[in-house]
Amino acid sequence: MTYNDIIGTIGVALILIAYFLNTEALIPINGKFFYVINIIGAALACYASYLISYWPFVILEGTWTLVSLYGLMRAMRIRMT
């Protein structure tokens, strides 16, 4: 397994873990933990896709990272008010 395979596998695994935990109602969808796992997982998957120059997934995972970051910021702002 190459470096980019390891990074991509970890990233995708984190995204799937977040989805599974949410589906089983083990973590709330609007919770910070859900967003943090998605941000890290998507960023790793984006980086792995960049390493192999697979641009459709760079765009997909980059967007997933940004959307999750936006969700985290909203969740933090809601909890502060």
N, C-alpha and C positions, 0 to 999 in steps of 0.2 A: 504494500500500500504506500502510495507516495504522500508527500507532505500535503498537497492540495486535497487529496482524497481524505486524509485524516481531518483536516480543517473543515471540509465540506460535510463530512459525516457527523462531526460534533455539532455543527451548526444546524443541520437538518434535524438531528436527534433532539436538540433543545426546542426547536419549533414544534415538533410532534409531541414532546413531553408536555409543553404548555397547553397544547390543544387537548391532549388526553386528560390532563388534570382538570381543565375547565369543563370538558364534556362530562366527566364524572362528578362535577360539582365539588371538587377537592380544593379548588381555588376560585375566587370570584373573577369574572371576566374583566371587571373594571379595577381590579386590584393592581397595585404596583408590581408585585411579583410576576404576574402574568405578562405585563409589558416588558419588564426587565429581561425575562427569559427570551421573549420574542426579539427584543433589540439585539441581544448578544447572539442568538442563533441566526437571525437574518444577516447580521453584519459578518459573521463567520462564513455563512454560505455565499454572501456577496463577494467576499474576499477570495474564497476558493474559486468561484466562477471567474473572477478577474484574472486569477493566476493561469487559468486555462483559456482565457480570452473568449469565454462563452457569453457574449453580450446580452442575449435575451434574459439570462438569469442574473446578470449583473444589474440590469434594470429592474427586474422583478424583486430581487432581494434587497436592492438599495431602496426601492419604494417601500417595501415591507418594513425595513428599518426605520425610515422616516415616519411612516404612519404609526408605528408602535411608539416611537419617540414622542410624537404628537399626543397619542393616547396617554402616555405616562405623564406628560406635562399637564394635561387636562385632569387626570386623576389626582395629581399633586395639588393643583389649584383648587379643585372641588373640596379636598380634605382640609385645605387651609382656611376656607371661608366658612 
